[in-house]
C-alpha cells in the first residue's frame, strides 16, 4: 500500500473558504495525502514561523492557493519563501477560475483534481 503524502497548503486568509473546499475535496476522494492546516485564526505569535517551518519540513510538498489576495498576504509570502528554503516541491493552484494571478517562480495550474493528484503522485 503506498504511503500517504503530507501536503502543506499555503493560502491567504481571505481565501479560507477555498482552502475548506480543497479539504472537503480531499476527504471525498481516495486521495493519498494528509492535509496540514496551519491557518492563522489569531494574530501571529512569536512561535508561528517556527511551527510553520517545522510543518513544512515534515511535508512532502506544498500546494499554494493562488489568488488576487496572495499579493497582500504576508503570511502566505513567508510560507512560500520557507518552502523554497526547505527545498520543497511547490504547486500553485488557482483558487478561483476567473482569477489569473501569478506568483513569480511558482508554476500555477487550474484547480482540477487531476492536476493536484499528478503533483502529489510525483512527490
Secondary structure, DSSP 8 states (H G I E B T S, - for coil): ----EEEEEE--GGGHHHHHHHHHHHHTTT--EEEE----SS---TTHHHHHHHHHHH-SEEEEEE-GGGGG-HHHHHHHHHHHHTT-EEEEEESSTT-----TT--EE---HHHHHHHHHT-
